[in-house]
Amino acid sequence: MEIVQVDKISKHFQLKRSFLSLGRSPVVKAVDNISFSIEKGETLGLVGESGCGKSTLGRTILRLYEPTDGIIRFEDTNVSELGREDLRKFRTKMQIVFQDSYSSLNPRHRVGDIIAEPMMIHTEMEPKEIKDRIFELLKLVGLKPMHAQRFPHEFSGGQRQRINIARALALYPRFVVCDEPISALDVSIQAQVVNLLQDLQKKLGITYLFIAHDLSMVQHISDRIAVMYLGRMMELTTSRQLFDDPLHPYTQSLISAIPIPNPKRERERGHIVLEGEVPSPVNPPAGCVFHTRCPVAEEKCSREVPEYREAKPGHWVACHFALDDDKVKIL
Amino acid sequence: MSSILSVQNLTTRFHTFDGTVYAVNGVDFELQPGETLAVVGESGSGKSVSVLSLLGLLPAESAEVKGSARFQTKDTQTDLLAISKEKLNKIRGKHISIVFQDALRSLNPVLTVGEQISESLMTHMGYNKRRAYTRAVELLENVGISYPEKRFYSYPHQFSGGMRQRAMIAIAIACEPEILVADEPTTALDVTIQTQIVELTRRLQREMGMTVIWITHDLGVVAGIADRVMVMYAGMPIEMAKVDDLYENAQHPYTEGLLGAIPEVGETEQNRLISIGGAPPDLFEAPKHCQFAWRCPYVFERCWKEIPPNYQVEEGHYTKCFYDMSRQQARDEE
């Protein structure tokens, strides 16, 4: 069953008109016409380089940003049409964990108060009940009840991320967006947080949208993976399928860029080194947005936007040549 | 072959208002000409600080650096930690240069990129302005910046992250140094740009025969570039080995944990990641015993009593651990 359905959503940001840019003010199409759905209980990984719009997409789904266009459905509710008050109530069902665990915790509040806040706003729980729930949550994420008395600065990065997760879980959400929750952490601590997120999913049946730029961690935690580039969806399929049979040249180059922690295999395998850098989202290339860096691009790619289609069962891709194996398999 | 750099018993302490920070506690290594030595560790492990200490780049008021670092050039031998500031200035940038992680903060925002490359050429090589310009354009082209004549006059803010890192590399290699220190040069970059920078550094190393010290926290990157690896924890090198030996035959529980924390690419079933419990130790106390003891799954009594010495496991493979991983038992006391 689908828990979240996203239909052709776009999020465009209007930039301020500067003195020099006469005429219309420039528009950044951070998310452009994206459709997909998330199954109940699964983890959908969302990857892409910085500036590709992956965080914007995550926030737009929660309506932390107002979508410019398109429909977001959560179970049977059309989230994009909810009014202010309904939306506020609705927020209990979907939560978010941010990357920066410093700035997402109020430095002047004690950990207990931070975790209590959503319950005070959204529920009519008695103080005693709230207190019990705080202790329960702290234990759930691997901290101790006594930590409720402390301030965020007394914790390490990994512990702070645990506090963030505890707060997100306070209201029994069914869907949590994890916006690069491990990017700022050390390797050994990353594994702790990933294991925690997986344990919680097993225990509570939460659905995750897991945003990251590190494809190797994403494939470890995700059931399916979506790849974004310059505001567009490039490919979406199961983790297994994405690594066994990547259809988009961009996905292939991302996979080839993951360093393998095995010196012999690493030396032997080839690397696709993409030329150039991600173009500016203010002025994206015409046609396929990836054609300026694509090793197999043809003239057609600069003219026509490739259709995002289901090329194989359950395998969505936006490339003209996705099914032409001889051409598109570059590694 | 004699080593190009030989570091012995390097210790660095910072004296702060809160007390003394024991950042580096006894680092020894030999650097062979032409090799790539990777220094791996998590934040606070002392990997950057040890190299910055060698180059005299730490604030003199608070940092106390001890030990010796013999640097061998064609005919002379100098101890980097014993010579005067002026002499060190002549070595730094000319014989040993460094590329930092944060290119935006390491470049001067009010000078053009070209001026910054020329600067080191004029200071160290005695070039005049015109000759420095020609060489700087050559260098920009060599590090893969298109339209180098035009880009010579650009300011750092006009460059993207990847280009800035290329410009940093151009400055670092301008005087054809013997040793290039790369201090997490790819950490702040996107994966596809990361690959570009790694490939660039490897090509330059081949062409110029440089020796490279590559500092990173990413054991994945290390696998592809290093000849030897030094793993650091809490200011100490806890394991040192040839790259193949380290990955196949990790001898320190910390290295084993780090390798287990990386998910395997294309794994067929979801294995649970091996995570190391706890967090790195507080550096405000002088180490009295194995610093990994708090987090170690194999810890036993002796680990709490003394700092383990360097045990040789095989040729060129050392570990500081009382537990013998291959025999799965404690090492005999000598």
Interface residues (C-beta under 8 A of the other chain):
Chain A: E49 S50 S156 G158 Q159 D186 V187 S188 I189 Q190 A191 Q192 V194 N195 Q198 H213 D214 L215 S216 M217 Q219 H220 R240 F243 D244 S253 L254 I255 S256 A257 I258 P259 I260 P261 N262 P263 K264 E266 R267 H271 V273 L274 E277 V278
Chain B: E42 S43 S160 G162 M163 D190 V191 T192 I193 Q194 T195 Q196 E199 H217 D218 L219 G220 V221 V222 A223 G224 A226 V243 D244 Y247 G257 L258 L259 G260 A261 I262 P263 V265 G266 E267 T268 Q270 R272 L273 I274 S275 I276 G277 A279 P280
